[in-house]
Amino acid sequence: MRLLNWFKGLLMAGFLAGLAACGGGSGSSPTLVDLARNDARFSVLAEAIQAADLTSTLSGPTTYTVLAPTDAAFAALLTELNLTKAQLLANKPLLTAVLQYHVLAGEVPRTAVPLGKAITPVGGGFFKVDSQGGALVVTDGRNRKATITQTDLVATNGLLHVVDKVLLPADKTVVQTAQGAPVFSTLVDAVVAANLQGTLSGTGPFTVFAPTNAAFAAALTELGVSKEALLADTALLTKILTYHVVPGRVLKADVPVGAAITTVEGQTFSVDASLAITDRLGRKAAITATDTLASNGVVHTIDKVILPSDVTLPGQRTLVQQLQAMPQFSILVEAVVAANLQDALSAAGPLTVFAPTNNAFAALLAELGLTKDQLLANKPLLSAVLQYHVLGSQVVSSAVPLGKAITPLAGGIFKIDSTGGALVVTDGRNRRATIGFADLRVKNGVIHALDKVLLPANQDIVQTAISLPQFSILVEAVVAAGLQDALAAPGPLTVFAPTNTAFAALLGELGVTKEQLLADKPLLTQVLTYHVVPGHVLKADVPLNTPIATLQGDTFTVNANLAITDQRARSAGITATDVLASNGVIHVIDKVILPRP
């Protein structure tokens, strides 16, 4: 019996000695700071606590839970941040923020960790902890992962859990988070277009259900609009985007399954147990990734754009209603009303409207030296200009007859070319406008936006030639031959117009003076009418390697290099094309062509 008592005493003595070695025992139990100091795994953590002046806090009577990074975790952090240990310890603001991000108020043992929930440390921000394969995995504010390798080390003032990576608080808002993910580039474009980036960069918190680029591409097809058209419709865009934002921080674990979730837009959607969203139109979207953390909220990825019930889609609006819904076309709407064209543009159609923006109208007013009121009061001018922007059929961008003459309701022509990937309109006065967005489909047609107001031609072929100095001899020749009235008639006509240099070369070739040529009216008439082709023959319509009949009666041919061969086998180059006039088109040539002798 005495031997047994002696053995028990020996065991108790060893136990007390072990406690003493750990800083424990009656009156000397370890604090959280002691645990860090006395464990070789946490030497850098201990130095960091001292450098950040947190020793008193973590040694006091208030209880905390510390997620304690090991020395290996700190070494990895230094590499990640490209810092030395001395630099980290000397950066007190950074060090304090990082350390406080590892400290929770009160005791949170492993069994009480709120899995999947937002956990707020004393330094602010939040992180979350999930159970993965039996391990506890922390996702920090920058969506980096750390594993809790040991739990529930007990101190007199709390608990310590060991983590294998230093946690970092969030440094990006939900907007910046989306900007950093290429899969959300269309969403980012939409947020910027709707001017919501400032709001979504605020303190929040917000929960964003973020559609991918593929989701937006599908939505564009469904809505019948181009990306540019959707981004231009800021009212519609704002309504759609705010329907994807929920106030507060709603992590996956907090999503109220089956319940109505109210959005910033004001309407609700629901989420079922399989993480499928049902929007107000009964459409389904899947949440494909969850809990991307940001400084002011959380982002969940979805595979479909969701829609509220009261959104008025472009396909449900007339041309006028759609333009009224887009502030950038307010002057155009005023003009339509002033010209009394609103009923015509609300009719069944289909119609195509090339819609100048407010900036385009402002530039036009400066160009014409008019005020807006003066323009709106001039109904004949206004009607002519507006109807010059309307086609009597629906022509989407993919069906535009590039380079061909396009006839609007007002009459006359303009043409559209593809230049550097953009669609560029040349109007009747040879001014150019770029189509900003295309294919905004509405109930009775389609809208293409323009950055310049188009103007119908105000000069016939003769007037156009007179306005261009390089054709002064051609103009003299037309007058001398008495052809000015014929070339100013309604036509349409296409003139292959020789320059002054071309005429100078002809005079040398024929061995005559200009005066002698101009005095020979029969020859002059023969030569000039040989340069005129009936109809609108724009560059895109020139029949290659095919005899082209002229007003003179003879033909010439044009090859793929835009070289003309005349009836005397002489060659002339077409150096410029498609100068539009009210009664036709002019192409510039570098040599006078001649009919057969």
C-alpha positions in Angstrom: 0.0 0.0 0.0 2.8 2.4 0.9 4.5 1.6 -2.4 1.3 2.4 -4.3 0.9 5.7 -2.5 4.5 6.6 -3.3 3.9 5.8 -7.0 0.8 8.1 -7.1 2.7 10.9 -5.5 5.5 10.5 -8.0 3.0 10.8 -10.9 1.4 13.9 -9.4 4.7 15.6 -8.9 5.6 14.9 -12.5 2.2 16.3 -13.6 2.7 19.5 -11.6 6.3 19.9 -13.0 4.9 19.6 -16.5 2.4 22.3 -15.8 5.1 24.6 -14.4 7.2 24.0 -17.5 4.3 25.3 -19.6 3.9 28.3 -17.5 0.8 26.8 -15.8 0.1 25.7 -12.3 -1.6 27.5 -9.5 -1.2 31.3 -10.0 0.8 31.0 -13.2 -1.6 29.5 -15.9 -0.7 30.5 -19.4 -2.3 33.4 -21.2 -2.8 33.5 -25.0 0.5 35.4 -25.2 2.2 32.8 -23.0 1.0 30.0 -25.3 2.6 31.8 -28.3 5.8 32.5 -26.5 6.2 29.0 -25.1 5.6 27.1 -28.3 8.4 27.1 -30.9 5.9 27.0 -33.7 4.8 30.6 -32.9 8.0 32.5 -32.5 7.2 35.0 -35.3 3.6 35.4 -34.0 5.0 36.2 -30.5 7.3 38.8 -32.0 4.4 40.3 -34.1 2.2 40.5 -31.0 4.8 42.5 -29.2 5.7 44.7 -32.2 1.9 45.6 -32.7 1.6 46.4 -28.9 -1.0 43.7 -28.5 0.7 42.0 -25.6 -1.4 43.6 -22.9 -4.6 43.1 -24.7 -4.0 39.4 -25.3 -2.7 38.9 -21.7 -5.6 40.6 -20.0 -8.8 39.3 -18.4 -10.9 39.7 -21.6 -11.4 36.4 -23.3 -10.5 35.9 -27.0 -10.1 33.2 -29.6 -6.9 33.5 -31.6 -6.3 31.8 -34.9 -2.5 31.4 -34.6 -0.4 31.2 -37.7 2.8 29.1 -37.5 6.3 30.3 -38.3 5.9 28.4 -41.6 2.7 30.4 -42.3 4.5 33.7 -41.7 7.4 32.6 -44.0 4.9 31.9 -46.8 3.3 35.3 -46.2 6.6 37.2 -46.4 7.2 35.5 -49.8 3.7 36.3 -50.9 4.0 40.0 -49.9 7.7 40.3 -51.0 8.6 41.5 -47.5 11.3 40.6 -45.0 10.3 39.8 -41.4 11.8 43.1 -40.2 9.8 45.0 -42.8 6.6 43.3 -41.7 7.3 43.9 -38.0 8.1 47.5 -38.7 4.9 48.2 -40.5 2.7 48.6 -37.4 -0.6 49.5 -39.3 -0.4 46.5 -41.5 0.7 44.2 -38.7 -2.0 45.4 -36.4 -4.7 44.9 -39.0 -3.5 41.4 -39.9 -3.2 40.3 -36.3 -6.5 41.6 -35.2 -8.0 39.8 -38.2 -7.0 36.6 -36.4 -8.7 37.5 -33.1 -12.3 36.8 -32.2 -14.1 38.1 -29.2 -14.9 35.5 -26.6 -14.2 31.8 -26.6 -15.1 29.9 -29.8 -14.2 26.3 -29.4 -14.2 24.0 -32.4 -17.6 22.7 -31.6 -19.1 26.2 -31.7 -17.5 27.4 -35.0 -20.4 28.7 -37.1 -19.7 26.8 -40.3 -20.3 28.6 -43.5 -21.3 31.8 -41.7 -19.7 35.2 -41.7 -17.3 35.4 -38.8 -16.3 38.9 -37.7 -12.9 39.3 -36.0 -12.1 42.2 -33.6 -10.2 44.0 -36.5 -13.4 44.2 -38.6 -14.1 42.6 -41.9 -15.1 38.9 -41.9 -14.0 35.4 -42.9 -15.7 32.1 -42.9 -14.9 28.5 -41.9 -16.1 25.4 -43.6 -15.7 21.7 -42.9 -14.0 20.0 -45.8 -13.0 16.3 -45.6 -13.1 16.5 -41.8 -10.8 19.5 -41.7 -11.7 23.1 -40.8 -10.8 25.4 -43.7 -10.8 29.1 -43.4 -11.6 31.4 -46.3 -10.2 34.9 -45.7 -11.2 38.2 -47.1 -9.1 37.7 -50.2 -10.5 34.3 -50.8 -7.3 32.5 -49.8 -7.6 29.2 -48.0 -6.0 28.2 -44.6 -6.5 25.0 -42.7 -6.9 24.9 -38.9 -4.5 22.1 -38.0 -5.1 22.1 -34.2 -7.9 23.4 -32.1 -8.8 24.4 -28.6 -5.4 25.1 -27.0 -6.6 26.5 -23.6 -5.3 29.7 -22.1 -6.6 31.5 -19.0 -8.1 34.2 -21.3 -9.3 32.2 -24.2 -8.6 29.6 -26.8 -6.0 29.2 -29.5 -6.5 27.4 -32.9 -3.4 26.7 -35.1 -3.7 27.8 -38.8 -1.2 26.9 -41.5 -1.6 30.2 -43.4 -1.7 33.9 -42.3 -5.1 35.3 -43.0 -5.5 38.6 -44.8 -8.5 40.9 -44.7 -10.3 41.9 -47.9 -8.7 44.5 -50.0 -11.3 44.6 -52.9 -14.9 45.7 -53.1 -17.5 43.6 -54.9 -16.9 45.8 -58.0 -13.1 45.3 -57.8 -13.6 41.6 -57.2 -15.7 41.4 -60.4 -13.1 43.4 -62.3 -10.5 40.9 -61.3 -12.4 38.0 -62.8 -12.5 37.9 -66.6 -15.7 35.8 -66.5 -17.5 38.9 -65.3 -16.2 41.4 -67.9 -19.7 42.0 -69.3 -21.2 42.5 -65.8 -18.5 45.1 -65.1 -19.3 46.9 -68.4 -22.9 46.9 -67.4 -22.3 48.2 -63.9 -20.2 51.1 -65.3 -22.7 51.8 -68.0 -25.5 52.1 -65.4 -23.2 54.2 -63.2 -23.6 51.8 -60.3 -19.9 51.3 -59.6 -19.9 54.0 -56.9 -22.9 52.6 -55.1 -21.5 49.0 -55.2 -18.1 50.2 -54.0 -19.7 51.8 -50.9 -19.7 50.3 -47.4 -22.7 48.0 -48.0 -22.6 45.2 -47.3 -24.1 43.8 -50.5 -24.6 40.4 -51.8 -24.3 40.2 -55.6 -25.7 37.3 -57.7 -23.3 37.8 -60.6 -24.1 36.6 -64.1 -21.2 35.4 -66.2 -20.4 36.6 -69.7 -22.1 33.5 -71.0 -25.2 34.4 -69.0 -25.2 37.8 -70.5 -24.7 36.5 -74.0 -27.7 34.2 -73.6 -29.8 37.2 -72.2 -28.9 39.3 -75.2 -30.3 36.6 -77.5 -33.4 36.2 -75.3 -34.0 40.0 -75.2 -33.2 40.5 -78.9 -30.6 43.2 -78.3 -26.9 43.7 -78.8 -24.6 44.2 -75.9 -24.1 47.8 -76.9 -27.8 48.4 -77.1 -28.4 46.9 -73.7 -25.6 49.0 -72.2 -27.1 52.1 -73.7 -30.5 51.5 -72.2 -29.5 52.7 -68.7 -33.0 52.6 -67.2 -33.5 49.0 -68.2 -29.9 48.1 -67.3 -30.2 49.6 -63.8 -33.5 47.8 -63.1 -31.9 44.4 -64.2 -28.7 44.9 -62.3 -30.2 46.1 -59.0 -32.4 43.0 -59.2 -29.2 41.0 -58.8 -28.2 42.7 -55.6 -29.4 41.9 -52.1 -28.8 44.1 -49.1 -26.5 42.6 -46.4 -24.0 39.8 -46.4 -25.8 36.6 -47.4 -23.4 33.7 -47.6 -24.5 30.3 -48.9 -25.2 29.1 -45.4 -27.5 32.1 -44.8 -29.6 31.8 -48.0 -33.2 31.4 -46.9 -34.2 28.4 -49.0 -37.7 28.6 -50.4 -38.3 32.1 -49.0 -38.8 35.3 -50.9 -35.5 37.3 -51.0 -35.9 41.0 -51.5 -33.5 42.7 -53.8 -32.2 46.3 -53.9 -34.5 46.8 -57.0 -37.5 46.1 -54.7 -38.8 42.8 -56.1 -38.0 39.3 -54.9 -36.7 36.0 -56.1 -36.4 32.6 -54.4 -33.7 30.0 -54.1 -34.4 26.3 -53.7 -32.3 23.6 -52.0 -30.4 22.8 -55.2 -29.3 26.5 -55.3 -31.6 27.2 -58.3 -33.0 30.7 -58.5 -36.5 31.4 -59.7 -37.0 35.0 -60.8 -40.3 37.0 -61.0 -40.9 35.8 -64.6 -40.6 32.1 -63.5 -37.2 31.8 -65.2 -34.5 29.6 -63.6 -30.9 30.3 -63.0 -28.4 28.1 -61.2 -25.9 29.4 -58.6 -22.7 27.8 -59.8 -20.2 29.2 -57.3 -20.8 30.7 -53.9 -19.1 32.9 -51.2 -16.6 34.9 -53.1 -15.7 37.4 -50.3 -15.1 41.1 -50.7 -14.5 44.0 -48.4 -18.1 45.2 -48.6 -20.0 41.9 -49.3 -20.1 38.6 -51.1 -20.4 37.5 -54.7 -22.3 34.4 -55.9 -21.9 33.3 -59.5 -25.0 32.5 -61.5 -25.4 31.1 -65.0 -28.4 33.2 -66.2 -29.4 36.8 -66.0 -32.5 37.1 -63.8 -35.4 39.5 -64.5 -38.0 41.3 -62.3 -41.6 41.1 -63.4 -42.3 44.7 -64.2 -39.3 45.2 -66.5 -40.4 46.5 -69.9 -38.3 44.8 -72.5 -37.3 46.5 -75.8 -39.4 44.0 -77.7 -42.5 45.2 -75.8 -41.9 48.9 -76.7 -42.5 50.9 -79.9 -39.7 52.8 -81.5 -40.9 56.0 -79.8 -41.4 54.4 -76.4 -37.9 52.9 -76.5 -36.3 56.3 -77.4 -38.3 57.9 -74.6 -36.8 55.4 -72.2 -33.3 56.4 -73.1 -32.1 59.8 -71.9 -29.4 60.1 -74.5 -32.1 60.5 -77.1 -34.2 63.1 -75.5 -33.6 65.7 -78.2 -34.5 63.2 -80.9 -37.7 62.5 -79.1 -38.4 66.3 -78.9 -37.7 66.5 -82.6 -40.0 63.6 -83.4 -42.8 65.3 -81.5 -42.2 68.7 -83.0 -42.3 67.2 -86.5 -45.4 65.3 -85.6 -43.9 62.0 -86.5 -44.6 60.1 -83.3 -47.6 58.3 -84.7 -45.7 57.2 -87.8 -42.9 55.8 -85.7 -45.4 54.0 -83.5 -47.1 52.3 -86.4 -46.8 48.6 -87.0 -43.8 49.0 -89.2 -41.3 47.4 -89.3 -39.0 50.3 -89.5 -35.3 51.0 -89.0 -34.3 54.2 -87.2 -30.8 55.6 -87.2 -31.0 57.5 -83.9 -28.7 60.5 -83.3 -27.7 61.0 -79.7 -28.1 64.3 -77.8 -24.4 65.0 -78.5 -25.0 64.4 -82.2 -27.8 67.0 -82.2 -25.6 69.5 -80.2 -22.9 69.2 -82.9 -25.5 69.7 -85.6 -26.8 72.9 -84.0 -23.2 74.2 -83.9 -22.6 73.2 -87.5 -25.8 74.9 -88.8 -25.5 77.9 -86.5 -29.0 77.2 -85.0 -30.4 77.0 -81.6 -32.4 73.9 -80.6 -35.6 76.0 -80.6 -34.9 77.2 -84.1 -34.4 73.7 -85.4 -37.5 72.4 -83.7 -39.6 75.3 -85.1 -38.5 74.6 -88.7 -40.9 71.8 -89.4 -40.0 71.3 -93.1 -36.3 71.0 -92.4 -36.9 68.9 -89.3 -39.2 66.4 -91.1 -36.8 66.1 -94.0 -33.9 65.4 -91.7 -35.7 63.0 -89.4 -37.2 60.9 -92.3 -33.7 60.7 -93.8 -32.9 58.6 -90.7 -35.8 56.1 -91.2 -36.0 53.1 -93.5 -39.3 51.5 -94.4 -38.1 48.0 -93.4 -36.2 46.4 -90.6 -32.5 46.2 -91.4 -30.3 44.7 -88.7 -26.6 45.3 -88.7 -25.8 41.9 -90.2 -28.1 42.6 -93.2 -26.8 46.1 -94.0 -26.0 46.2 -97.7 -22.4 47.5 -97.2 -21.3 50.0 -99.8 -24.7 50.1 -101.5 -27.1 53.0 -101.9 -29.7 52.9 -99.1 -32.9 54.9 -99.7 -34.6 56.3 -96.6 -38.2 57.4 -96.3 -37.2 61.0 -97.1 -35.7 60.0 -100.4 -32.2 60.5 -101.5 -29.5 58.0 -100.5 -26.8 57.3 -98.0 -24.4 54.4 -97.7 -22.8 52.3 -94.9 -19.4 50.8 -94.9 -17.5 48.6 -92.4 -14.4 50.6 -91.4 -12.0 49.2 -88.8 -14.8 47.0 -87.4 -17.2 49.9 -87.1 -20.2 50.7 -89.3 -19.7 54.1 -90.8 -22.6 56.0 -92.5 -21.8 58.5 -95.4 -24.7 60.9 -95.8 -25.8 62.8 -98.8 -23.4 65.6 -98.0 -20.5 63.2 -97.7 -20.4 63.7 -93.9 -19.6 60.6 -91.9 -21.3 59.2 -88.8 -20.5 56.1 -86.8 -23.1 53.6 -85.5 -22.5 53.5 -81.8 -24.7 50.5 -81.0 -26.8 48.5 -83.3 -29.7 46.1 -83.3 -31.9 47.4 -80.5 -35.0 45.5 -81.5 -38.3 46.9 -80.6 -41.9 45.9 -81.3 -42.1 47.7 -84.6 -38.5 47.7 -85.8 -34.9 48.2 -84.8 -32.8 51.1 -83.6 -29.2 51.9 -84.5 -27.5 54.7 -82.6 -25.6 57.4 -84.4 -22.9 59.8 -83.2 -23.8 62.4 -85.9 -27.0 63.7 -87.4 -27.3 62.7 -91.1 -28.2 65.3 -93.6 -29.6 64.7 -97.1 -27.7 65.9 -100.1 -28.1 69.6 -101.0 -25.9 69.7 -104.1 -26.4 68.0 -107.4 -23.5 66.6 -109.4 -22.6 69.9 -111.1 -22.7 71.8 -107.8 -20.6 69.1 -106.2 -18.0 69.4 -108.9 -18.0 73.1 -108.7 -17.3 72.9 -105.0 -14.2 70.8 -105.6 -11.2 72.7 -107.1 -9.7 69.6 -108.7 -12.6 69.5 -111.2 -12.5 73.1 -112.4 -11.6 72.2 -116.0 -14.3 69.5 -116.0 -16.8 72.1 -114.9 -15.6 74.4 -117.7 -16.0 71.5 -120.2 -19.6 70.7 -119.0 -20.6 74.3 -119.4 -18.9 74.6 -122.8 -20.8 71.5 -124.0 -24.1 72.8 -122.6 -24.5 69.7 -120.4 -24.9 71.4 -117.0 -28.7 71.1 -117.1 -28.6 67.5 -118.0 -26.1 66.7 -115.2 -28.3 68.7 -112.8 -31.5 66.8 -113.7 -33.0 64.3 -111.2 -31.1 61.4 -112.7 -29.8 59.4 -111.0 -26.4 59.5 -112.8 -23.0 58.3 -112.1 -20.1 60.4 -113.3 -16.5 59.2 -113.6 -14.9 62.6 -113.1 -11.4 63.4 -114.5 -9.3 65.8 -112.5 -7.6 68.9 -113.8 -4.3 66.8 -114.1 -6.2 64.3 -116.2 -7.4 67.0 -118.5 -3.9 68.5 -118.8 -2.6 65.1 -119.8 -5.3 64.7 -122.4 -4.5 68.1 -124.0 -0.9 66.9 -124.4 -2.0 63.6 -125.8 -4.3 65.3 -128.4 -2.0 68.1 -129.1 -4.6 70.8 -128.5 -5.0 73.7 -126.1 -7.7 73.8 -123.5 -9.4 76.6 -125.5 -9.4 74.4 -128.6 -10.9 71.5 -126.8 -13.6 73.6 -125.2 -14.4 75.1 -128.5 -15.0 71.7 -130.2 -18.5 71.1 -128.8 -19.2 67.8 -130.7 -16.0 66.2 -129.5 -16.4 67.6 -126.0 -20.0 66.3 -125.8 -18.9 62.8 -127.0 -16.0 62.7 -124.5 -18.0 64.0 -121.5 -21.1 61.8 -122.0 -18.7 58.8 -122.3 -17.9 59.5 -118.6 -21.6 59.3 -117.5 -23.5 56.1 -116.6 -27.2 56.0 -115.8 -28.3 55.2 -112.3 -26.6 55.0 -108.9 -23.5 52.9 -109.5 -21.5 53.0 -106.2 -18.2 51.3 -105.9 -19.9 48.2 -104.5 -22.2 48.0 -107.6 -19.5 48.5 -110.3 -19.7 45.4 -112.5 -16.2 44.1 -112.9 -14.8 43.1 -116.3 -18.2 43.7 -117.8 -19.0 46.3 -120.5 -20.6 49.3 -118.8 -22.9 51.3 -121.1 -22.5 55.1 -121.0 -24.8 57.9 -122.0 -22.6 58.4 -125.1 -23.5 54.9 -126.2 -20.1 53.2 -126.0 -18.9 51.0 -123.1 -15.9 50.7 -120.9 -14.8 48.1 -118.5 -13.5 48.2 -114.9 -11.2 45.5 -113.4 -10.8 44.4 -109.8 -8.1 47.0 -109.3 -10.5 49.7 -110.3 -8.7 50.4 -113.5 -10.9 51.5 -116.4 -10.2 50.3 -120.0 -11.8 52.6 -122.6 -12.7 52.0 -126.2 -9.2 52.9 -127.3 -7.6 50.4 -124.9 -6.3 53.2 -122.8 -6.3 52.7 -119.0 -7.4 55.1 -116.3 -7.4 54.6 -112.5 -10.3 55.3 -110.2 -8.6 57.2 -107.4 -11.6 58.0 -105.2 -15.1 56.6 -105.1 -18.6 57.3 -103.9 -18.8 61.1 -103.7 -22.6 61.4 -103.1 -24.8 64.1 -104.7 -28.5 64.7 -104.7 -28.9 63.2 -108.2 -26.2 60.6 -108.3 -22.6 59.8 -107.4 -19.1 60.8 -108.5 -16.0 58.7 -108.9 -12.7 60.4 -109.4 -10.4 59.2 -112.2 -6.9 60.1 -113.1 -7.2 60.1 -116.9 -9.8 61.2 -119.4 -11.3 58.2 -121.1 -12.2 58.2 -124.8 -14.8 56.5 -126.9 -14.0 54.9 -130.1 -12.8 57.4 -132.8 
